[in-house]
């Protein structure tokens, strides 16, 4: 990585001027360069303004979402920040990802952006506040660590207006304007401390939480654009799983990190990133629900639980899990446990349909798992008793699914009555992911079970007449998995 500009100093005797600090920082800019160089850097640059840009693909959808938000909070100023860069260490930052609320309403993904809806008559006037192009007159574009010469070109305000269909303004002037604003205001908290500070005396936690809840519940039902993006994410994820199967021999020679890196390559080539930290859990690590260290061995004869998803350039993520035999063939006990989880998932998927209670698919899957645990003598029946007391949870551990979208656990701020106690509707997308996990140190199960963890997860769209498995491109049945792996390994 290149260092930020260090002015050259001639190798001569020290002068009075050289006794001053060579490099000073003021308002994010580096001083200490010669006047001649500074003047030279102001001119001689081509006009790179982009004209006649087409609106982003989801411009109509983001406009409809802003209209729904406007209707929900008439007469109130609404402020939705994208967020700021966060320091990883010293002078390096984490990769930036705009807040879901901001990206959902604008389609923009730039750091420091803020969407403001100003009350106008019976509705609102939206403005997207962004950093403009770097200033070449004051040298910001080449002297600031966040100038365009260092981190790349950003869109001008005029370009942003064409792309997002929203009037654009300089975000650096926004905080001062918000401080002077009057009337009721709501802000999405947790992303931009400067914007929140400007609104300290104008907002309340209760009112802001209502805004956050509304924006979360608005995402429960996906529009056609969102469904298309989720399918795109799933399709890339299927290819990522295929990539992994093809290199399992290399993973055996290294570690779970080879699997993680292989899937990450697909995510970065075809999408924006992975939607969450990939779980590449081989052997007993499969019994750790969120195993993301991915530093363990991959051994023939063990199972690999791969839980991973590609995130598209528009932030929609897949979330798929397969539990694969590293050597391509399930052992007798592995197949027994895998098939039980498969049957539970089949029951869960069948329960996903419009008008069903959200909890139905979880209950259906848990019943099948409880039946198998009783049948195997691991839980004392009858099954109704096991379910009433939740005794199966020692080995099933987690819920059977969650909403999916721009967050892997989407709509998390929705009210209980709208989500987990709610009713399924066409356009909802959720995961169905039962599992059985027998910890390596669990003395309540026979030794042959210990260290085996199995989860199968698919992304399911609720349709008008039932459901559609978006991730059906990946085999699920144990014999189909073995045949698929054999074909990929050649």
C-alpha positions as CSV (number, residue, x, y, z in Angstrom):
1,X,0.0,0.0,0.0
2,X,1.4,3.4,-1.0
3,X,2.0,5.9,1.8
4,X,0.2,9.3,1.6
5,X,2.2,12.1,0.1
6,X,5.5,13.0,1.7
7,X,7.0,16.2,0.3
8,X,10.5,15.9,-1.0
9,X,13.2,17.8,0.9
10,X,16.5,18.8,-0.7
11,X,19.7,17.5,0.9
12,X,21.1,21.0,1.9
13,X,21.9,22.7,5.1
14,X,18.9,23.3,7.3
15,X,17.2,26.6,6.8
16,X,14.9,28.6,9.0
17,X,12.0,27.3,6.9
18,X,13.0,23.7,7.3
19,X,12.8,24.0,11.0
20,X,9.0,24.1,10.6
21,X,7.3,20.7,10.4
22,X,7.6,19.4,6.9
23,X,4.2,17.8,6.9
24,X,1.2,19.4,8.7
25,X,-2.4,18.3,8.5
26,X,-5.2,20.8,8.4
27,X,-8.8,19.8,7.8
28,X,-7.7,16.5,6.4
29,X,-5.2,18.0,3.9
30,X,-1.4,17.8,3.9
31,X,0.5,21.0,3.7
32,X,4.2,21.5,3.1
33,X,4.3,21.1,-0.7
34,X,5.8,23.8,-2.8
35,X,3.6,26.6,-4.2
36,X,4.7,25.7,-7.7
37,X,3.6,22.0,-7.3
38,X,0.3,23.1,-5.7
39,X,-0.4,25.4,-8.6
40,X,0.6,22.8,-11.2
41,X,-1.8,20.3,-9.7
42,X,-4.8,22.6,-10.1
43,X,-4.9,22.5,-13.9
44,X,-4.4,20.3,-16.9
45,X,-7.1,17.8,-16.1
46,X,-9.7,16.6,-18.6
47,X,-13.4,17.0,-18.1
48,X,-14.6,13.6,-16.9
49,X,-18.2,14.5,-16.1
50,X,-20.5,11.7,-17.1
51,X,-23.6,12.8,-19.0
52,X,-26.8,11.1,-20.1
53,X,-26.5,8.4,-17.4
54,X,-29.3,5.9,-17.1
55,X,-31.1,5.5,-13.8
56,X,-30.2,2.5,-11.6
57,X,-32.2,-0.7,-12.2
58,X,-34.2,-0.3,-9.0
59,X,-35.0,3.4,-9.3
60,X,-38.7,2.8,-9.6
61,X,-38.7,0.5,-6.6
62,X,-36.7,2.9,-4.4
63,X,-39.1,5.7,-5.3
64,X,-42.1,3.6,-4.3
65,X,-40.4,2.7,-1.0
66,X,-39.8,6.4,-0.2
67,X,-43.4,7.1,-1.0
68,X,-44.5,4.5,1.5
69,X,-42.2,6.0,4.1
70,X,-43.6,9.5,3.4
71,X,-47.2,8.3,3.8
72,X,-46.3,6.6,7.1
73,X,-44.9,9.8,8.7
74,X,-46.6,12.8,7.2
75,X,-45.4,16.2,8.2
76,X,-42.2,14.9,9.8
77,X,-38.6,15.3,8.6
78,X,-37.0,11.9,8.1
79,X,-33.2,11.5,8.1
80,X,-31.6,8.2,7.0
81,X,-27.7,8.1,7.0
82,X,-25.5,5.7,5.0
83,X,-22.8,5.6,7.7
84,X,-19.1,6.5,7.8
85,X,-15.9,4.7,7.2
86,X,-14.6,2.8,10.3
87,X,-11.0,2.4,11.1
88,X,-9.6,-1.1,11.1
89,X,-6.2,-0.2,12.4
90,X,-4.1,3.0,12.4
91,X,-4.8,4.5,8.9
92,X,-6.6,1.6,7.2
93,X,-10.4,1.3,7.1
94,X,-12.8,-1.6,6.9
95,X,-14.5,-2.0,3.5
96,X,-17.5,0.3,3.6
97,X,-21.1,-1.1,3.4
98,X,-23.9,1.4,3.5
99,X,-26.7,1.0,6.0
100,X,-29.5,-1.3,4.8
101,X,-32.1,1.4,5.4
102,X,-30.3,3.9,3.3
103,X,-29.5,1.5,0.5
104,X,-33.0,0.2,0.5
105,X,-34.5,3.7,0.0
106,X,-31.9,5.1,-2.4
107,X,-29.9,2.4,-4.1
108,X,-26.8,4.4,-3.3
109,X,-23.9,2.9,-1.4
110,X,-21.5,5.8,-0.8
111,X,-20.0,6.5,2.6
112,X,-21.2,9.7,4.4
113,X,-24.4,9.8,2.3
114,X,-27.7,10.9,4.0
115,X,-31.2,10.8,2.6
116,X,-33.5,13.5,4.0
117,X,-37.2,13.6,3.4
118,X,-38.5,17.2,4.0
119,X,-42.2,17.7,4.6
120,X,-43.8,19.5,1.6
121,X,-47.6,19.9,1.5
122,X,-49.2,16.4,1.9
123,X,-46.0,14.6,1.2
124,X,-42.2,14.9,1.3
125,X,-39.4,16.2,-0.9
126,X,-36.4,13.8,-0.9
127,X,-32.8,15.0,-1.2
128,X,-29.8,12.7,-1.2
129,X,-26.8,14.4,0.5
130,X,-23.4,13.2,-0.8
131,X,-19.8,14.2,-1.0
132,X,-19.2,16.0,-4.3
133,X,-16.3,15.4,-6.6
134,X,-12.9,16.1,-4.9
135,X,-11.9,19.8,-5.1
136,X,-8.9,20.4,-7.3
137,X,-8.5,24.1,-6.4
138,X,-7.6,23.5,-2.8
139,X,-5.8,20.2,-3.5
140,X,-8.2,17.9,-1.7
141,X,-8.3,15.4,-4.5
142,X,-4.6,14.6,-4.2
143,X,-3.6,15.8,-0.7
144,X,-6.4,14.1,1.4
145,X,-6.2,10.5,2.2
146,X,-9.8,10.2,1.1
147,X,-9.3,12.3,-2.0
148,X,-10.1,10.8,-5.4
149,X,-6.5,10.4,-6.4
150,X,-6.1,8.0,-3.5
151,X,-9.4,6.1,-3.3
152,X,-11.0,6.6,-6.7
153,X,-13.5,8.8,-8.5
154,X,-16.9,9.4,-7.0
155,X,-20.0,10.6,-8.8
156,X,-20.7,14.3,-9.1
157,X,-23.9,15.6,-7.6
158,X,-25.4,16.0,-11.1
159,X,-24.5,12.4,-11.9
160,X,-26.0,11.2,-8.7
161,X,-29.3,12.9,-9.6
162,X,-29.4,11.1,-12.9
163,X,-28.6,7.7,-11.3
164,X,-30.9,7.8,-8.3
165,X,-33.7,10.1,-9.5
166,X,-33.3,12.3,-6.4
167,X,-32.1,15.9,-6.1
168,X,-28.5,15.8,-4.7
169,X,-26.8,18.2,-2.3
170,X,-23.4,18.6,-0.6
171,X,-23.5,16.5,2.6
172,X,-20.9,18.7,4.2
173,X,-23.5,21.4,4.7
174,X,-26.2,19.2,6.1
175,X,-25.3,19.0,9.8
176,X,-25.4,22.8,10.1
177,X,-28.8,22.9,8.4
178,X,-30.2,20.2,10.6
179,X,-29.2,22.1,13.7
180,X,-31.3,25.0,12.6
181,X,-34.3,22.9,11.4
182,X,-37.6,23.1,13.2
183,X,-40.5,20.7,13.5
184,X,-40.7,16.9,14.2
185,X,-37.7,14.8,13.1
186,X,-36.9,11.1,13.0
187,X,-33.5,9.6,12.3
188,X,-32.2,6.1,11.8
189,X,-29.6,5.8,14.6
190,X,-26.3,4.0,14.9
191,X,-24.7,5.0,11.6
192,X,-23.6,8.7,11.6
193,X,-22.6,10.3,15.0
194,X,-22.2,13.7,13.4
195,X,-25.7,13.7,12.0
196,X,-27.2,12.4,15.3
197,X,-25.3,15.1,17.2
198,X,-26.9,17.8,15.0
199,X,-30.3,16.4,15.9
200,X,-29.7,15.7,19.6
201,X,-32.4,18.1,20.9
202,X,-34.9,17.3,18.2
203,X,-35.4,13.5,18.3
204,X,-36.5,10.9,20.8
205,X,-35.5,7.3,21.1
206,X,-39.1,6.1,21.0
207,X,-39.9,8.0,17.8
208,X,-36.7,6.9,16.1
209,X,-37.4,3.3,17.0
210,X,-40.8,3.5,15.3
211,X,-38.9,4.6,12.1
212,X,-36.5,1.7,12.4
213,X,-39.3,-0.8,12.9
214,X,-41.3,0.5,10.0
215,X,-38.3,0.2,7.6
216,X,-37.7,-3.3,8.9
217,X,-41.2,-4.4,8.4
218,X,-41.4,-2.8,4.9
219,X,-38.8,-5.4,3.8
220,X,-40.9,-8.4,4.9
221,X,-42.5,-8.7,1.5
222,X,-40.1,-8.4,-1.4
223,X,-40.9,-6.8,-4.7
224,X,-40.0,-8.3,-8.1
225,X,-36.6,-6.6,-8.3
226,X,-35.6,-7.9,-4.8
227,X,-36.7,-11.5,-5.7
228,X,-34.6,-11.3,-8.9
229,X,-31.6,-10.2,-6.9
230,X,-32.0,-12.9,-4.4
231,X,-32.2,-15.5,-7.1
232,X,-29.1,-14.0,-8.6
233,X,-27.3,-14.3,-5.2
234,X,-28.5,-17.9,-4.9
235,X,-27.3,-18.8,-8.4
236,X,-23.8,-17.5,-7.7
237,X,-23.9,-19.3,-4.4
238,X,-24.6,-22.6,-6.1
239,X,-21.6,-22.1,-8.3
240,X,-19.5,-21.3,-5.2
241,X,-20.5,-24.6,-3.7
242,X,-19.5,-26.4,-6.9
243,X,-16.1,-24.6,-6.7
244,X,-15.6,-25.9,-3.2
245,X,-16.4,-29.6,-4.1
246,X,-13.9,-29.4,-6.9
247,X,-11.0,-28.4,-4.6
248,X,-11.8,-30.6,-1.5
249,X,-8.5,-32.5,-2.1
250,X,-6.6,-29.2,-1.8
251,X,-8.6,-28.4,1.3
252,X,-7.5,-31.7,2.8
253,X,-3.9,-30.7,2.2
254,X,-4.3,-27.3,3.9
255,X,-7.3,-26.4,6.1
256,X,-10.9,-25.1,6.2
257,X,-9.4,-21.8,5.0
258,X,-9.0,-23.2,1.5
259,X,-12.7,-23.7,1.4
260,X,-13.4,-20.2,2.7
261,X,-11.0,-18.7,0.2
262,X,-12.5,-20.7,-2.7
263,X,-16.0,-19.6,-2.0
264,X,-14.9,-16.0,-1.3
265,X,-13.4,-15.8,-4.8
266,X,-16.8,-16.6,-6.4
267,X,-18.5,-14.0,-4.2
268,X,-16.1,-11.3,-5.2
269,X,-16.0,-12.2,-8.9
270,X,-19.8,-12.4,-9.3
271,X,-21.1,-10.2,-6.4
272,X,-20.2,-7.6,-3.9
273,X,-18.9,-9.9,-1.1
274,X,-20.0,-12.8,1.0
275,X,-23.3,-11.9,2.8
276,X,-21.9,-13.0,6.2
277,X,-18.8,-14.8,7.5
278,X,-18.7,-18.2,5.7
279,X,-19.0,-21.2,8.0
280,X,-16.6,-23.9,6.7
281,X,-16.9,-26.4,9.4
282,X,-15.3,-29.8,9.0
283,X,-15.6,-32.7,11.4
284,X,-16.7,-31.8,14.9
285,X,-16.5,-28.1,14.1
286,X,-19.9,-28.6,12.4
287,X,-21.4,-28.8,15.9
288,X,-20.4,-25.1,16.5
289,X,-23.3,-23.2,14.9
290,X,-21.3,-20.1,13.9
291,X,-17.8,-21.6,13.3
292,X,-16.1,-18.8,11.3
293,X,-12.5,-19.3,12.4
294,X,-12.2,-21.8,9.6
295,X,-8.7,-22.9,10.7
296,X,-9.3,-26.6,11.3
297,X,-8.3,-29.7,9.3
298,X,-10.4,-31.2,6.5
299,X,-10.2,-35.0,6.7
300,X,-11.5,-37.8,4.5
301,X,-14.3,-39.6,6.3
302,X,-15.5,-36.5,8.0
303,X,-18.4,-34.2,7.1
304,X,-18.1,-30.6,5.9
305,X,-20.9,-28.3,6.9
306,X,-20.7,-25.3,4.5
307,X,-23.0,-22.4,5.3
308,X,-22.3,-19.6,2.9
309,X,-23.9,-17.0,0.7
310,X,-23.0,-14.6,-2.1
311,X,-24.1,-11.0,-1.7
312,X,-25.0,-9.2,-4.9
313,X,-23.8,-5.7,-5.9
314,X,-27.2,-4.5,-4.6
315,X,-26.7,-6.1,-1.1
316,X,-29.1,-9.0,-1.4
317,X,-27.6,-12.2,0.0
318,X,-28.2,-15.9,-0.3
319,X,-27.9,-18.1,2.8
320,X,-27.5,-21.8,1.9
321,X,-26.1,-24.8,3.8
322,X,-25.1,-28.2,2.7
323,X,-23.4,-30.9,4.8
324,X,-21.1,-32.9,2.5
325,X,-19.0,-36.0,2.9
326,X,-15.4,-34.9,2.3
327,X,-14.6,-38.2,0.5
328,X,-17.8,-38.1,-1.4
329,X,-19.7,-40.9,0.4
330,X,-21.7,-40.7,3.6
331,X,-21.0,-43.4,6.2
332,X,-23.9,-45.4,7.6
333,X,-24.3,-43.2,10.7
334,X,-23.7,-40.0,8.8
335,X,-26.4,-40.9,6.3
336,X,-28.8,-41.9,9.1
337,X,-28.4,-38.5,10.7
338,X,-28.4,-36.6,7.4
339,X,-31.6,-38.3,6.2
340,X,-33.4,-37.4,9.4
341,X,-32.5,-33.7,8.8
342,X,-33.5,-34.0,5.2
343,X,-36.9,-35.4,6.2
344,X,-37.3,-32.6,8.7
345,X,-36.5,-30.0,6.1
346,X,-39.0,-31.5,3.6
347,X,-41.7,-31.2,6.3
348,X,-40.6,-27.6,7.0
349,X,-40.6,-26.6,3.3
350,X,-44.0,-28.1,2.8
351,X,-45.4,-25.9,5.6
352,X,-44.3,-22.7,3.8
353,X,-47.3,-21.3,2.0
354,X,-49.5,-18.1,2.0
355,X,-51.8,-17.9,5.0
356,X,-49.7,-20.3,7.1
357,X,-48.4,-19.1,10.4
358,X,-44.7,-18.1,10.3
359,X,-44.0,-20.6,13.1
360,X,-45.6,-23.6,11.2
361,X,-42.5,-24.6,9.3
362,X,-40.4,-24.6,12.4
363,X,-42.9,-26.7,14.3
364,X,-43.2,-29.2,11.4
365,X,-39.4,-29.7,11.2
366,X,-38.9,-29.9,14.9
367,X,-41.6,-32.7,15.1
368,X,-39.8,-34.8,12.6
369,X,-36.5,-34.4,14.5
370,X,-38.1,-35.2,17.8
371,X,-39.6,-38.3,16.4
372,X,-36.2,-39.5,15.2
373,X,-34.6,-38.7,18.5
374,X,-37.2,-40.8,20.3
375,X,-36.9,-43.6,17.8
376,X,-33.2,-43.7,18.3
377,X,-33.5,-43.8,22.1
378,X,-31.8,-40.5,22.6
379,X,-34.9,-38.6,24.0
380,X,-37.5,-40.2,26.3
381,X,-40.9,-40.1,24.6
382,X,-43.6,-39.8,23.8
383,X,-42.9,-37.2,21.1
384,X,-45.6,-34.8,22.4
385,X,-43.8,-34.7,25.8
386,X,-40.4,-34.1,24.1
387,X,-41.9,-31.1,22.1
388,X,-43.8,-29.7,25.1
389,X,-40.6,-29.6,27.2
390,X,-38.3,-28.7,24.3
391,X,-36.1,-31.7,25.1
392,X,-35.1,-32.0,21.4
393,X,-33.3,-28.7,21.6
394,X,-30.2,-30.3,23.2
395,X,-29.4,-31.6,19.7
396,X,-31.4,-29.2,17.4
397,X,-30.2,-26.0,19.1
398,X,-31.6,-23.3,16.9
399,X,-34.7,-22.0,15.1
400,X,-35.5,-23.5,11.7
401,X,-35.2,-20.3,9.7
402,X,-35.4,-16.6,9.3
403,X,-36.3,-13.9,6.8
404,X,-33.8,-13.2,4.1
405,X,-32.9,-10.1,2.1
406,X,-30.5,-7.2,2.4
407,X,-29.4,-8.7,5.7
408,X,-28.8,-12.4,6.2
409,X,-31.2,-12.2,9.2
410,X,-33.4,-9.6,7.5
411,X,-36.2,-7.6,9.1
412,X,-34.7,-8.1,12.5
413,X,-36.3,-5.0,14.0
414,X,-39.9,-6.0,13.0
415,X,-42.4,-6.5,15.8
416,X,-43.1,-10.0,17.0
417,X,-46.7,-9.8,15.9
418,X,-45.6,-8.9,12.3
419,X,-42.8,-11.5,12.1
420,X,-42.5,-14.6,14.2
421,X,-46.2,-14.4,15.3
422,X,-47.3,-13.3,11.8
423,X,-48.7,-14.9,8.7
424,X,-46.8,-15.8,5.6
425,X,-47.6,-13.8,2.4
426,X,-46.5,-14.1,-1.2
427,X,-43.2,-12.3,-1.7
428,X,-41.7,-13.2,1.6
429,X,-38.4,-15.0,1.4
430,X,-37.1,-17.1,4.3
431,X,-34.7,-19.9,5.0
432,X,-35.6,-23.4,6.1
433,X,-32.6,-24.9,7.9
434,X,-33.1,-27.7,10.5
435,X,-30.1,-29.4,12.0
436,X,-28.9,-32.1,14.3
437,X,-25.7,-31.6,16.3
438,X,-24.1,-34.2,18.5
439,X,-21.2,-32.5,20.4
440,X,-17.9,-34.4,20.6
441,X,-18.2,-34.4,24.5
442,X,-21.9,-35.3,24.7
443,X,-22.0,-38.4,26.9
444,X,-25.8,-38.8,26.6
445,X,-25.4,-40.2,23.0
446,X,-23.5,-43.2,21.7
447,X,-19.9,-42.6,20.8
448,X,-20.6,-43.1,17.1
449,X,-22.9,-40.0,17.1
450,X,-20.4,-37.7,18.7
451,X,-18.8,-35.0,16.6
452,X,-21.4,-35.2,13.8
453,X,-23.2,-32.0,12.9
454,X,-25.7,-31.8,10.0
455,X,-27.6,-28.8,8.7
456,X,-29.4,-28.4,5.4
457,X,-30.6,-24.9,4.4
458,X,-32.5,-23.5,1.5
459,X,-33.9,-20.1,0.5
460,X,-37.7,-20.4,0.0
461,X,-39.9,-17.8,-1.7
462,X,-43.6,-17.8,-0.7
463,X,-45.7,-17.8,-3.9
464,X,-49.4,-17.3,-4.5
465,X,-50.0,-21.0,-4.5
466,X,-47.3,-22.4,-2.2
467,X,-43.5,-21.9,-2.4
468,X,-40.5,-22.0,-4.7
469,X,-37.1,-23.2,-3.6
470,X,-34.7,-20.6,-5.0
471,X,-31.7,-22.8,-4.2
472,X,-33.1,-26.0,-5.8
473,X,-30.0,-26.0,-8.0
474,X,-28.1,-27.7,-5.2
475,X,-28.9,-31.3,-4.5
476,X,-30.3,-32.1,-1.1
477,X,-31.1,-35.8,-0.9
478,X,-28.1,-37.8,0.3
479,X,-27.9,-40.1,-2.8
480,X,-28.2,-37.0,-5.1
481,X,-25.5,-35.2,-3.1
482,X,-23.1,-38.2,-3.6
483,X,-23.8,-38.3,-7.3
484,X,-23.4,-34.6,-7.7
485,X,-20.0,-34.6,-5.9
486,X,-18.8,-37.6,-8.0
487,X,-19.6,-35.8,-11.2
488,X,-17.9,-32.6,-10.1
489,X,-14.8,-34.4,-9.0
490,X,-14.7,-36.1,-12.4
